[in-house]
């Protein structure tokens, strides 16, 4: 979020001074910050999903053990 604010300030500074390179630099900083936040969100979602999968696997293992215990022949 800090880079997005800094980028917005640089963009505004570029607009006020008429410096296109400063304006584009600010826009690039904002987009880079958005991409980093999206990547972080995706990483967190993958971690959460991996945790859920292991919980599901544990539940399946418990079910399998129950089935094995019932068969006593």
PLY file of the C-alpha trace (Angstrom):
ply
format ascii 1.0
element vertex 73
property float x
property float y
property float z
element edge 72
property int vertex1
property int vertex2
end_header
0.00 0.00 0.00
2.91 2.33 0.73
4.20 2.04 -2.84
0.75 2.73 -4.22
0.54 5.98 -2.24
4.08 6.93 -3.26
3.21 6.17 -6.87
0.08 8.29 -6.70
2.14 11.17 -5.29
4.73 10.80 -8.08
1.97 10.68 -10.69
0.37 13.84 -9.31
3.75 15.57 -9.13
4.37 14.66 -12.77
0.97 15.99 -13.82
1.49 19.27 -11.96
4.99 19.85 -13.34
4.19 18.52 -16.81
6.87 15.82 -16.49
5.49 12.78 -18.33
8.30 10.49 -17.17
7.52 11.25 -13.51
3.83 10.68 -14.18
4.48 7.30 -15.83
6.91 6.35 -13.06
4.12 6.96 -10.53
1.66 4.87 -12.52
4.22 2.06 -12.81
4.79 2.09 -9.03
1.04 1.84 -8.43
0.67 -1.10 -10.81
3.69 -2.87 -9.32
2.15 -2.55 -5.86
-1.16 -3.98 -7.12
0.65 -6.93 -8.71
2.57 -7.63 -5.48
-0.66 -7.57 -3.46
-2.38 -9.90 -5.96
0.56 -12.31 -5.87
0.46 -12.27 -2.07
-3.29 -13.00 -2.11
-2.79 -15.90 -4.53
0.03 -17.30 -2.38
-2.19 -17.13 0.72
-5.07 -18.82 -1.13
-2.79 -21.65 -2.24
-1.53 -22.13 1.32
-5.09 -22.21 2.63
-6.15 -24.72 -0.02
-3.15 -26.92 0.75
-4.15 -26.89 4.41
-7.70 -27.87 3.54
-6.49 -30.72 1.35
-4.42 -32.17 4.14
-7.46 -31.99 6.45
-9.51 -33.84 3.84
-6.79 -36.47 3.50
-6.76 -36.96 7.27
-10.53 -37.44 7.25
-10.23 -40.03 4.46
-7.53 -41.88 6.39
-9.76 -41.99 9.47
-12.60 -43.38 7.38
-10.32 -46.00 5.89
-9.15 -47.08 9.35
-12.75 -47.43 10.47
-13.53 -49.63 7.48
-10.45 -51.76 8.14
-11.43 -52.24 11.79
-14.94 -53.45 10.87
-13.53 -56.20 8.69
-12.21 -58.76 11.11
-12.02 -61.91 8.98
0 1
1 2
2 3
3 4
4 5
5 6
6 7
7 8
8 9
9 10
10 11
11 12
12 13
13 14
14 15
15 16
16 17
17 18
18 19
19 20
20 21
21 22
22 23
23 24
24 25
25 26
26 27
27 28
28 29
29 30
30 31
31 32
32 33
33 34
34 35
35 36
36 37
37 38
38 39
39 40
40 41
41 42
42 43
43 44
44 45
45 46
46 47
47 48
48 49
49 50
50 51
51 52
52 53
53 54
54 55
55 56
56 57
57 58
58 59
59 60
60 61
61 62
62 63
63 64
64 65
65 66
66 67
67 68
68 69
69 70
70 71
71 72
